Amino acid sequence: MGVGQVSGAVSQQQRRERIRQAVLADGTVRIERLVEEYGVSGMTIHRDLDVLERQGWLRKVRGGATSTPGSLLPRSVGARRSDAAEAKSRIARHALRHLSPGQVVALDDSTSGLAVAERLGELAPLTVVTNFLPVINRLREEDGVHVIGLGGDFHPGYDAFFGLHAAEMAGALRSDVLLLSATAVVDGHCLHRSLESVQVKRALMRTAATRVLLADRSKFERRAVHELAPLTEFDLVVVDPATPRPVLDELRERGVAVEVAEA
């Protein structure tokens, strides 16, 4: 993305998404260059960078911003879906054992939850509550599945709805089972790279009768910024068969209920 490539006015959301993409592509951006490119004030660009930094996309530095360490950077939905795809599929098949027809099932903005959504037609009738657009699109024409979408501020990078409205709506709905995932699991705690995502996930957790965490082995090899919850706040953690034995032993020593998806 270079100077002169932006034609016409863009919305705040579009501008921030393009800045995010520029940081991912180039590793750094300069404020003065962004001011010239978008025709906005330096203060506006500073606010854009502040928001993107809080979301974990970048780190502000003097005169601009740089990418954060790779373990903290969100990736596209497509990249997330392809990552550990077979493990997520196994975990999803296993998770279906804990669902029954007629239930209200909540799914977060994770691709692990999306893997579950792809199989929910087997258990119809169901009601599904989610803030994740790919889940909504996958289930919108599924016979017997009623979808309730959590509205709010749409974030293109996550393909999901966040913000106060999404969190308030999540807090006003009751689900029988919540299936969610996170960026990382460290020292018995779930962590996520996006504070906005954490806000909605916590609201879903508060109103779910049963909470199930879906965690392929890669979650135990990463780190992230924002704490979601201790693992002991989940009724069950479902992991894939490749999860190392020491990890399983540690989880059980912490009092976490763990099930290993069948190979």
C-alpha positions in Angstrom: 0.0 0.0 0.0 1.8 3.1 -1.1 1.1 6.9 -1.3 -1.5 7.6 -4.0 -3.0 4.1 -4.0 -6.1 5.2 -2.0 -8.7 6.7 -4.2 -11.7 8.5 -2.8 -12.7 8.7 0.8 -12.6 5.6 3.0 -14.4 4.9 6.2 -12.7 4.8 9.5 -13.1 1.0 9.5 -11.7 0.6 6.0 -8.7 2.9 6.9 -7.8 0.9 10.0 -8.1 -2.3 8.1 -5.7 -1.0 5.4 -3.3 0.2 8.0 -3.4 -3.2 9.6 -2.7 -4.9 6.3 0.2 -2.5 5.6 1.8 -3.4 8.9 1.4 -7.1 8.3 2.9 -6.7 4.8 5.7 -4.3 5.4 6.4 -4.7 9.1 6.2 -1.0 9.8 4.3 2.2 8.9 5.0 5.9 9.3 2.5 8.4 10.6 3.4 11.1 8.2 3.0 8.7 5.3 -0.4 7.6 6.5 -1.5 11.3 6.9 -0.5 12.0 3.3 -2.1 8.8 2.0 -5.5 9.1 3.7 -5.8 12.9 3.9 -6.6 12.9 7.6 -4.9 14.6 10.6 -2.0 13.2 12.5 -4.2 12.9 15.6 -6.7 10.7 13.6 -3.9 8.4 12.6 -2.7 8.3 16.2 -6.2 7.2 17.3 -6.2 4.5 14.6 -2.9 3.2 15.8 -4.0 3.2 19.4 -7.1 1.1 18.5 -5.0 -1.3 16.5 -2.4 -1.6 19.2 -5.1 -2.4 21.8 -6.3 -5.2 19.5 -2.8 -6.6 19.3 -2.2 -5.9 15.6 0.8 -3.6 16.1 3.1 -1.8 18.5 3.3 2.0 18.4 6.7 3.5 18.2 8.0 7.1 17.8 6.7 8.3 14.4 4.8 5.2 13.5 4.1 1.6 14.3 5.7 -1.8 13.8 4.4 -5.3 13.8 4.2 -7.2 17.0 6.0 -10.6 17.6 4.5 -13.3 15.3 2.9 -15.2 18.2 0.7 -12.2 19.0 -0.4 -11.3 15.5 -3.9 -12.3 14.4 -4.2 -14.0 11.1 -6.9 -14.1 8.5 -9.8 -16.4 9.0 -8.6 -18.5 6.1 -5.2 -19.0 7.6 -6.7 -19.8 11.0 -9.0 -22.4 9.4 -6.1 -24.2 7.7 -4.0 -24.2 10.9 -4.4 -27.6 12.7 -7.4 -28.3 10.5 -7.5 -32.0 11.1 -7.1 -31.6 14.9 -9.9 -29.1 14.9 -12.1 -31.5 13.0 -11.5 -34.3 15.4 -12.2 -32.0 18.4 -15.4 -30.8 16.7 -16.6 -34.4 16.2 -15.9 -35.2 19.8 -17.6 -32.1 21.1 -20.8 -33.1 19.4 -21.2 -35.8 22.0 -21.9 -33.0 24.5 -24.8 -31.5 22.5 -28.4 -32.6 22.1 -31.2 -31.7 19.8 -33.3 -28.8 21.0 -30.5 -27.1 22.9 -29.3 -23.5 22.6 -25.6 -23.7 21.5 -23.3 -20.7 21.7 -20.3 -20.5 19.4 -17.6 -17.8 19.6 -15.5 -16.2 16.8 -13.1 -19.2 16.6 -12.4 -21.5 13.7 -12.6 -24.4 16.2 -16.2 -23.3 16.8 -16.7 -23.1 13.0 -15.6 -26.7 12.7 -18.4 -27.6 15.1 -20.9 -25.5 13.2 -20.2 -27.5 10.1 -21.6 -30.6 11.8 -24.5 -29.1 13.7 -27.1 -30.1 11.1 -26.8 -33.6 12.4 -28.4 -32.5 15.7 -31.2 -30.3 14.5 -33.3 -28.8 15.7 -31.0 -26.4 17.5 -30.7 -22.7 18.2 -27.2 -21.3 17.6 -26.0 -18.0 19.1 -22.8 -16.5 17.6 -20.9 -13.3 16.7 -18.9 -15.1 14.0 -20.0 -14.3 10.4 -18.6 -17.5 8.9 -20.8 -19.5 11.3 -23.8 -17.4 10.4 -23.1 -18.0 6.7 -22.6 -21.7 7.2 -25.8 -22.2 9.1 -28.2 -19.7 7.6 -29.8 -22.3 5.3 -29.3 -25.4 7.5 -32.7 -27.0 8.0 -33.8 -27.0 11.7 -31.1 -24.6 12.9 -32.2 -21.2 14.1 -29.4 -18.7 14.2 -29.2 -15.7 16.5 -26.4 -13.3 15.4 -24.8 -11.0 17.9 -24.8 -7.5 16.3 -22.2 -4.9 17.0 -19.1 -3.4 15.5 -17.9 -5.6 12.6 -14.1 -6.3 12.5 -13.0 -7.5 9.1 -9.8 -9.0 10.4 -11.7 -11.4 12.6 -14.9 -11.6 10.4 -16.8 -11.1 13.6 -18.9 -8.6 15.6 -17.5 -7.1 18.8 -18.0 -4.1 20.9 -20.5 -3.0 23.6 -23.6 -4.0 21.7 -22.4 -7.5 20.9 -21.3 -8.1 24.6 -24.6 -6.7 25.9 -26.6 -9.0 23.6 -24.5 -12.0 24.5 -25.1 -11.2 28.2 -28.9 -11.1 27.6 -29.1 -14.6 26.0 -28.9 -17.9 27.8 -27.3 -20.9 26.2 -27.2 -24.6 27.2 -23.7 -25.2 26.0 -21.0 -22.7 25.0 -18.1 -24.0 22.7 -15.2 -21.6 22.4 -11.5 -21.4 21.8 -8.7 -19.0 22.5 -5.3 -18.0 21.1 -3.2 -19.6 23.8 -3.2 -21.6 27.1 -0.5 -20.6 29.5 0.0 -21.7 33.1 -3.6 -22.9 33.5 -5.1 -19.8 31.9 -6.8 -19.0 28.5 -5.3 -16.0 26.7 -6.4 -14.2 23.6 -4.8 -11.6 21.4 -7.9 -9.4 21.1 -9.4 -7.6 24.0 -12.6 -7.0 22.0 -13.0 -10.7 21.5 -12.4 -11.4 25.2 -15.2 -9.0 26.1 -17.7 -11.0 24.0 -16.4 -14.4 25.1 -16.7 -13.5 28.7 -20.3 -12.3 28.2 -21.1 -15.7 26.6 -19.4 -17.5 29.4 -21.5 -15.7 32.1 -24.7 -16.9 30.5 -23.8 -20.5 29.5 -25.0 -23.4 31.6 -22.0 -25.5 30.3 -18.7 -24.2 29.1 -16.5 -26.2 26.8 -13.1 -25.1 25.7 -11.8 -26.5 22.3 -8.0 -26.5 22.4 -5.7 -28.2 19.8 -2.1 -28.7 20.7 -1.0 -25.4 19.1 -2.8 -23.5 21.8 -0.3 -24.8 24.4 2.7 -23.6 22.3 1.6 -19.9 21.9 1.3 -16.8 24.0 -1.1 -13.9 23.9 -1.8 -10.6 25.7 -5.2 -10.7 27.3 -6.5 -13.2 29.8 -9.9 -14.7 29.1 -10.3 -17.0 32.1 -8.7 -19.8 34.2 -9.2 -23.2 32.7 -11.0 -24.2 35.9 -13.9 -22.0 34.8 -14.6 -24.4 32.0 -16.7 -27.5 32.6 -14.6 -29.4 30.0 -11.5 -28.9 27.9 -11.4 -31.0 24.7 -7.9 -31.5 23.2 -6.6 -33.4 20.2 -4.7 -36.7 20.3 -1.4 -35.0 19.5 -1.4 -33.0 22.8 1.7 -34.0 24.7 1.3 -36.2 27.8 3.0 -33.7 30.1 0.4 -31.1 29.1 -2.4 -33.4 29.9 -0.9 -34.3 33.2 -0.5 -30.7 34.1 -4.0 -29.8 33.2 -5.4 -32.7 35.3 -3.1 -31.7 38.3 -4.8 -28.3 38.1 -8.2 -29.9 38.5 -9.2 -29.3 34.9 -11.6 -31.8 33.3 -10.0 -33.0 30.1 -11.2 -35.2 27.3 -9.0 -36.3 24.4 -10.7 -36.4 21.0 -10.3 -39.8 19.4 -7.7 -40.2 16.7 
